[in-house]
């Protein structure tokens, strides 16, 4: 029997069956038992111990920046507002196609709302010589860009810090909750490294590292 014959047979069956008959309202099926994590399976984790153990994972260090609000585009913007920025070690490449990166920021951050309103940001990968710069961006409540040389990134206009080993210019792609932090996914719009010097390396080729609560760097 071909497709047409099968369809015709189905129509004849439905016509012969007539209207469905029910004896009364349909009762919902009982809710299935959903397994939850038992108290004996949930090992408590001391926050200090969590920090100590996870501190053994060495990371690079970045500064996430965003441009100052434009009063012409946002009438509520403060004309005297400065760019936004904060030090961030929880940064990672996420996807090659499409090009995505991710960073994590505390939900209590006062800088993140300014970056979120901008909708764009630039990741500045710090060099080994920029420990003091990182400390400046890790402190809240001050003009973090005072005395810091920077220029606009090519697409978003976010501050691109002088001396950084690399920069990644992004638009906010998605934001997810992750406990007491937010997971921010950025769509890469442009990226690059400083021009190479006579020796073939950039002026800040060695990266700044963070391990066990201290800054460090590579040695030959």
C-alpha positions in Angstrom: 0.0 0.0 0.0 1.4 3.4 -1.0 1.4 6.6 1.0 -2.0 7.7 -0.6 -3.6 4.3 0.3 -2.4 4.5 3.8 -3.8 8.0 4.2 -7.1 7.0 2.8 -7.3 4.0 5.2 -6.6 6.2 8.1 -9.4 8.6 7.1 -11.9 5.7 6.8 -10.9 4.5 10.2 -11.3 7.9 11.9 -14.8 8.3 10.2 -15.9 4.9 11.4 -14.7 5.5 14.9 -16.9 8.6 15.3 -16.6 11.0 18.2 -14.5 9.7 21.2 -16.5 8.6 24.2 -15.3 9.2 27.8 -16.8 8.1 31.0 -15.9 11.2 32.9 -13.1 13.8 33.4 -9.6 12.6 32.8 -7.6 12.3 36.0 -4.0 13.5 35.8 -1.3 10.9 36.2 0.4 10.9 39.6 3.6 13.0 39.9 6.7 10.9 39.4 9.1 10.6 42.3 12.1 13.0 41.6 15.3 11.9 43.2 17.0 14.7 45.2 20.4 14.9 46.7 20.3 13.3 50.2 21.7 15.0 53.3 24.2 12.2 53.5 25.4 12.9 50.0 25.9 16.7 50.3 29.4 17.1 51.7 29.7 20.6 53.3 32.6 22.7 51.9 34.3 25.2 54.1 34.7 28.5 52.1 38.3 29.0 53.3 39.2 25.4 52.3 37.5 26.0 48.9 39.6 29.0 48.3 42.8 27.3 49.4 42.4 24.2 47.2 41.2 26.1 44.1 44.0 28.6 44.6 46.4 25.8 43.4 45.0 26.4 39.9 47.3 29.1 38.3 45.5 31.6 36.1 46.3 34.6 33.9 45.0 38.0 34.9 42.8 40.4 32.9 41.1 43.7 33.3 37.6 44.0 31.8 36.8 47.5 30.6 33.8 49.3 29.1 33.4 52.8 27.7 32.0 55.7 29.7 28.3 56.3 28.9 27.5 58.6 26.1 25.2 61.5 27.3 24.0 62.0 23.7 22.7 58.5 23.5 21.6 58.2 27.1 20.0 61.4 28.6 20.3 59.9 32.1 24.0 59.3 31.8 26.3 61.3 34.1 28.3 63.7 31.8 31.3 63.3 34.2 31.2 59.5 34.3 34.5 57.6 33.6 35.0 54.3 31.9 34.3 51.1 33.9 36.8 48.4 34.7 37.7 45.7 37.1 40.4 43.0 37.6 39.3 39.5 36.6 41.2 36.2 36.7 38.2 34.0 35.9 38.5 34.4 32.1 38.5 31.7 29.4 38.2 31.1 25.7 34.8 29.4 25.1 34.1 28.9 21.4 35.9 29.2 18.1 32.9 29.2 15.8 31.3 31.5 16.6 34.2 33.2 18.4 33.1 33.5 22.1 34.9 34.1 25.4 33.6 34.1 28.9 34.4 35.7 32.3 32.8 35.5 35.7 31.9 38.4 37.9 30.5 38.6 41.4 26.8 39.4 41.5 27.7 42.0 44.2 30.0 43.9 41.8 29.3 47.6 41.4 31.2 47.7 38.1 29.3 45.0 36.3 26.0 47.0 36.0 27.9 49.7 34.2 29.4 47.2 31.8 26.0 45.6 31.3 24.4 48.9 30.4 27.2 49.5 27.9 26.6 46.1 26.3 30.2 45.9 25.2 33.6 45.4 26.8 37.3 44.8 26.2 39.4 42.1 27.8 42.9 43.3 28.5 45.3 40.4 29.2 47.9 41.8 31.6 51.7 41.5 31.3 54.1 40.4 34.0 55.0 44.0 34.8 51.4 45.1 35.4 50.8 43.8 38.9 50.3 47.3 40.4 47.9 48.1 37.6 45.9 45.0 38.5 45.8 46.0 42.2 44.4 49.4 41.2 41.6 47.8 39.2 40.8 45.4 42.1 39.9 48.3 44.4 36.4 49.8 44.2 35.3 53.3 45.0 37.9 55.3 43.1 38.8 56.5 39.6 40.6 53.4 38.4 41.7 55.0 35.1 43.5 58.0 36.8 47.0 58.0 35.3 46.4 54.9 33.3 47.3 55.1 29.6 44.7 53.7 27.3 43.0 54.1 23.9 39.6 53.1 22.5 39.3 49.6 21.1 38.4 49.6 17.4 34.8 48.3 17.6 33.3 49.0 21.0 35.5 51.9 22.1 36.2 50.2 25.4 39.5 51.2 27.0 42.5 49.2 25.6 45.2 49.4 28.2 48.7 50.3 27.2 51.2 47.5 27.9 48.7 44.6 27.9 49.9 41.5 26.2 46.6 41.0 24.3 43.1 42.6 23.9 39.8 41.1 22.9 37.0 43.6 21.9 33.5 42.1 22.6 29.8 42.6 22.7 27.8 41.0 25.5 26.3 37.8 24.0 24.6 36.1 27.0 24.6 36.2 30.8 23.9 33.2 33.0 23.7 32.8 36.8 26.3 30.7 38.6 25.7 30.7 42.3 27.1 34.0 43.7 28.6 34.9 40.4 27.4 35.7 36.8 28.8 33.9 33.8 29.2 36.5 31.0 29.6 35.3 27.5 31.1 37.8 25.0 31.0 37.7 21.2 34.4 38.6 19.9 34.3 41.5 17.4 38.1 42.3 17.2 41.3 41.2 18.9 45.0 41.6 18.7 48.4 41.9 20.4 50.9 44.8 20.6 53.3 45.3 17.7 56.3 43.0 18.0 59.6 44.5 19.0 63.0 44.0 17.3 63.4 40.6 19.0 60.1 39.4 17.6 58.3 39.6 20.9 55.7 42.2 22.1 56.7 44.8 24.6 54.9 42.9 27.4 55.2 39.3 26.0 55.4 37.6 29.4 52.0 37.3 31.1 51.0 38.1 34.6 50.1 35.0 36.6 48.1 34.5 39.8 48.7 31.5 42.1 48.0 30.9 45.7 47.0 34.5 46.3 50.2 35.9 44.8 51.3 37.3 41.4 54.0 35.5 39.5 55.4 35.2 36.0 57.3 32.8 33.7 61.1 32.5 33.9 63.3 31.0 31.3 
